[in-house]
Amino acid sequence: MTIASRVPVTIITGFLGAGKTTLLRNLLQRAAGHRIAVVVNEFGSLGIDGEILRGCGVEGCKEDDIVELTNGCLCCTVADDFLPTMEALLDRADPPEHVVIETSGLALPKPLLKAFGWPTVRNRMTVDGVITVVDAPAVSTGRFADDPEAIAQQRAADPSLDHDNPLAEVFEDQINAADLVVLNKTDLLDADALARVEDEIRRTAPRPVQIVRATEGKVDPAILLGIGAAAEADLAARPSHHDAEDGEHEHDDFESFVVRVPEQQSVEQFLTLLQDTARRYDVLRMKGFAAVAGKAMRLAVQGVGTRFRHEFDRPLSVNDGREGRIVVIGQKGLEASAIAKALGGTLVTA
């Protein structure tokens, strides 16, 4: 089977809160009737991104076109979760014309690329392209990228210090794998800051990479699909910090948990509470849903550090109740009980 006759797969990667789900939702809304299947991989036990996509009201997008995997990072569980999912999609009576995989914000793309060499899928699928979504303001402030000069100065001052930054490694691996970088949230930076971020990306990338600027993840599908990279056959050009590792890698540097929160009195008070909690406990990412007094719609919130976005995304059903759920993600050592208390909620233990 030639590459042209294989089902193309697009992998969307990017750090926590970069805007991957927003990019994907916009893509689905402009799919023009093409049969696109979506595989969403979450970090954490609450499937927020899958719910957002299913609730986006995309015409022609069926419930079983969105497959949600929450049993672990795809780059670690390809044999258990990813491969059976791909095989099931290919074996459907109406197989998709294109598959889009949204990885978790902590996933390393390269192990996933290697999985396309598996005998059951290598002759039936090809990786059309790896799209890395970058949070422009986050990179601009150094949140997800190291300053090489600053690290050199620190090491010179105290050689005994270990300055490895797992956040930077994830960021770099995602850039290294990219065929296309979508620089998102560009409306939040001025021209000089954007130029500096683009320079940072080009210095990080091991080869020339196209960069597209975007706001709210709005990119023409013609740019995102049809890249034709056959990335699974080009692994050597996509170096990873974990190339020397055999098989799985661990996410021991990060942890997540879910907090059940009560009905909120106002949107503004809830956002302030989230921001204050993120700042106090150095939370990387918070996302989820809540009910607001007097409102029949569900409030969806997405936060990166102390920056939050929100919208009323769909009507609350009888089954929803008035309690909300917030996923909290951060580096290992988060004070889960204290964070839950700060949010006025309780930890979800099962």
C-alpha positions in Angstrom: 0.0 0.0 0.0 1.4 3.4 -1.0 1.6 6.4 1.3 -1.1 8.1 -0.8 -3.5 5.3 -0.1 -3.0 5.2 3.7 -5.2 7.1 6.1 -3.4 10.3 7.0 -2.9 11.1 10.7 -2.2 14.5 12.2 -0.7 14.7 15.7 -1.4 17.9 17.6 1.0 18.4 20.5 2.0 21.3 22.7 2.4 22.2 26.3 -0.3 22.5 28.9 -2.8 25.1 28.0 -1.2 26.1 24.7 -4.6 25.9 23.0 -4.6 22.4 21.3 -8.3 21.7 22.0 -9.3 25.2 20.7 -7.2 24.6 17.5 -8.9 21.2 17.1 -12.4 22.5 17.7 -11.8 25.2 15.0 -10.5 22.6 12.6 -13.6 20.4 13.1 -15.9 23.4 12.6 -14.3 24.0 9.2 -13.9 20.4 8.1 -16.4 20.9 5.3 -17.9 17.4 5.6 -14.7 15.4 5.7 -14.8 12.3 7.9 -12.4 13.2 10.6 -11.9 11.0 13.7 -10.4 12.6 16.8 -8.4 10.8 19.5 -8.0 12.9 22.7 -5.4 11.9 25.3 -5.9 13.5 28.7 -3.5 13.9 31.7 -5.7 13.4 34.7 -8.8 11.4 35.4 -11.4 13.9 34.3 -12.0 14.0 30.5 -12.4 17.8 30.0 -11.1 18.1 26.5 -13.3 15.3 25.1 -16.4 17.0 26.7 -15.4 20.3 25.1 -15.1 18.8 21.6 -18.3 16.8 21.9 -20.1 20.0 23.0 -18.9 22.2 20.2 -21.9 21.5 17.9 -19.9 20.6 14.8 -22.2 19.5 12.1 -21.7 15.9 11.0 -19.4 15.1 13.9 -20.8 11.9 15.5 -20.4 10.8 19.1 -18.1 7.9 18.1 -15.9 10.1 16.0 -14.3 11.4 19.2 -12.4 8.8 21.2 -11.1 9.7 24.6 -8.2 8.0 26.3 -7.6 8.8 30.0 -5.7 5.7 31.1 -2.3 7.3 30.7 -0.1 9.2 28.4 -0.2 8.0 24.8 3.6 8.1 24.6 3.7 5.5 27.4 0.8 3.3 26.6 0.9 2.9 22.8 0.5 -0.9 23.0 -2.4 -0.9 25.5 -4.4 2.1 24.4 -3.3 3.7 21.2 -2.8 0.8 18.8 -6.2 -0.9 19.6 -7.9 2.5 19.1 -6.3 3.0 15.7 -7.1 -0.6 14.6 -10.7 -0.1 15.7 -11.0 3.1 13.7 -9.5 1.5 10.6 -11.9 -1.5 10.9 -15.0 0.6 11.0 -17.6 0.2 8.3 -17.1 3.9 7.5 -13.4 4.5 8.3 -12.3 8.1 8.7 -10.7 10.0 5.9 -8.3 11.6 8.4 -7.4 11.0 12.0 -6.4 13.8 14.4 -4.7 12.9 17.7 -4.5 15.5 20.4 -1.9 14.4 22.9 -1.8 15.4 26.5 0.3 18.5 27.4 3.0 16.3 28.9 3.3 13.9 26.1 6.5 13.3 24.1 5.6 13.0 20.4 8.4 10.7 19.3 7.3 7.5 21.0 3.9 8.0 19.4 5.6 8.5 16.0 7.5 5.2 16.5 4.2 3.4 17.1 3.2 4.0 13.5 5.8 1.4 12.6 3.7 -1.3 14.4 2.8 -4.1 11.9 -0.9 -3.7 12.3 -1.0 0.0 11.3 2.2 0.8 9.4 0.7 -0.2 6.0 -2.7 1.4 6.7 -1.7 4.8 8.2 0.9 7.6 7.8 1.6 10.6 9.9 0.7 13.5 7.7 2.3 16.0 10.1 3.1 16.9 13.7 1.7 20.2 14.7 3.1 21.8 17.9 0.9 24.5 19.5 2.9 27.0 21.4 1.6 29.4 24.1 3.3 32.6 22.9 2.9 34.6 26.2 4.1 31.6 28.3 7.2 31.2 26.2 7.8 34.9 26.2 8.0 35.0 30.0 10.2 31.9 30.2 7.6 29.7 31.8 8.1 26.7 29.6 11.6 27.4 28.2 15.0 27.7 29.8 17.3 30.7 29.5 20.6 29.1 28.5 22.7 32.1 29.7 21.0 32.2 33.1 21.5 28.5 33.6 25.2 28.8 32.6 25.6 31.6 35.2 23.9 29.5 37.9 26.1 26.5 37.2 29.2 28.6 37.3 28.2 30.0 40.7 27.3 26.6 42.2 28.4 23.5 40.1 26.7 21.2 42.6 23.2 22.4 41.6 21.1 20.3 39.3 19.4 22.6 36.9 17.5 20.1 34.8 14.1 21.5 33.9 11.6 18.8 33.0 9.2 21.5 31.6 11.9 22.7 29.2 12.6 19.1 28.1 8.9 18.5 27.2 8.8 21.8 25.4 11.9 21.1 23.4 10.9 17.5 22.5 7.6 18.9 21.2 9.4 21.5 19.1 11.9 19.0 17.8 9.1 16.7 16.5 7.2 19.5 14.7 6.5 19.9 11.0 4.5 23.0 11.8 4.5 25.3 14.8 1.3 27.2 15.6 2.2 30.2 17.7 -1.0 30.8 19.6 -2.4 33.7 21.6 -0.4 36.2 19.5 -3.0 38.9 20.4 -1.5 39.0 23.9 2.0 40.1 22.7 3.5 43.0 20.8 5.5 42.6 17.6 8.9 42.6 19.3 7.9 40.0 21.9 6.5 37.8 19.1 9.7 38.1 17.1 11.7 37.0 20.2 9.5 34.0 20.7 9.8 33.0 17.1 13.6 33.3 17.4 13.5 31.1 20.5 11.6 28.4 18.6 14.0 28.5 15.7 17.0 28.2 18.0 15.3 25.2 19.7 14.2 23.4 16.5 16.8 21.0 15.0 15.8 21.8 11.5 13.9 24.7 9.7 10.3 24.7 10.7 7.3 26.7 9.5 5.7 29.0 12.1 2.1 30.2 11.8 0.8 32.9 14.1 -2.7 32.4 15.4 -5.3 33.9 17.8 -7.8 31.6 19.5 -6.4 28.6 17.6 -7.9 29.9 14.2 -5.8 28.4 11.4 -7.0 27.4 7.9 -7.5 23.6 7.7 -5.6 23.7 4.4 -2.5 24.7 6.4 -3.0 22.1 9.1 -3.9 19.1 6.9 -2.2 17.7 3.9 1.4 18.4 5.0 2.5 15.0 3.6 5.4 14.6 6.0 5.3 10.9 6.5 6.9 11.7 9.9 7.1 8.0 10.9 9.8 7.5 8.3 11.8 10.6 9.4 12.5 9.8 13.1 16.2 10.6 13.0 15.5 14.2 12.1 13.3 14.6 15.2 15.7 14.2 18.2 14.4 13.7 21.7 15.8 14.0 25.2 14.6 10.5 25.8 16.2 8.8 22.7 18.5 6.7 24.8 15.7 5.4 26.9 14.2 1.9 26.2 10.5 2.0 26.0 8.5 4.0 28.5 9.3 7.2 30.1 7.8 8.5 33.4 5.8 11.6 34.3 7.0 11.5 37.9 7.8 15.2 37.7 4.1 16.0 37.4 0.9 15.1 39.1 -2.8 15.9 38.7 -6.0 15.6 40.8 -9.6 16.6 40.5 -11.4 19.0 42.9 -15.2 18.9 43.3 -16.3 22.5 43.7 -19.7 23.8 44.8 -22.0 26.2 42.8 -20.3 29.6 42.5 -21.9 32.9 43.3 -20.4 34.8 40.4 -18.0 34.3 37.5 -15.7 37.1 38.6 -15.3 35.8 42.1 -14.6 32.3 40.9 -11.9 33.4 38.4 -10.3 35.5 41.1 -10.3 32.4 43.4 -8.7 30.3 40.7 -6.0 32.9 40.0 -5.2 33.4 43.6 -4.9 29.6 44.2 -2.7 29.1 41.1 -0.4 31.9 42.2 -0.2 30.7 45.8 0.5 27.1 45.0 2.4 27.5 41.7 -0.2 25.5 39.7 0.7 24.9 36.1 -2.7 24.2 34.7 -6.4 24.2 35.9 -9.3 23.4 33.7 -12.9 22.2 34.2 -16.5 23.2 34.7 -18.6 24.9 37.3 -22.2 26.0 37.8 -22.9 29.7 38.6 -25.9 30.8 40.7 -28.8 32.0 38.5 -27.2 30.6 35.3 -28.6 27.7 33.3 -25.4 27.3 31.3 -22.3 25.5 32.4 -19.2 27.6 32.9 -16.0 26.2 31.3 -12.7 27.5 32.6 -9.2 27.0 31.2 -6.1 28.3 33.0 -2.4 28.4 32.4 -0.7 29.6 35.5 -2.7 32.7 36.6 -4.1 33.4 33.1 -7.7 32.1 32.7 -10.2 32.0 29.9 -13.9 31.1 30.4 -17.1 30.7 28.5 -20.6 29.4 29.1 -20.4 26.4 26.8 -23.7 24.5 27.1 -26.9 24.2 29.1 -26.6 22.3 32.3 -28.6 19.1 32.3 -30.5 17.4 35.2 -27.7 14.9 35.4 -25.0 17.5 35.8 -26.2 18.8 39.1 -24.8 22.0 40.5 -21.4 20.8 41.5 -18.4 21.4 39.3 -15.1 19.6 38.6 -11.6 21.2 38.3 -8.5 19.4 37.1 -5.4 20.7 38.8 -2.0 19.9 37.2 1.5 20.8 38.4 4.9 19.7 39.3 5.2 16.9 41.8 4.6 18.0 45.4 1.4 19.9 44.9 -0.5 20.4 48.2 -3.7 18.7 47.0 -5.7 19.0 50.2 -4.7 22.7 50.7 -5.5 23.5 47.1 -8.9 21.8 47.4 -9.6 23.7 50.5 -8.5 27.0 48.9 -11.0 26.3 46.1 -13.7 25.7 48.7 -14.1 22.1 47.4 -13.1 18.5 48.1 -10.8 16.1 46.4 -12.3 13.5 44.1 -10.7 10.2 45.2 -12.4 7.8 42.8 
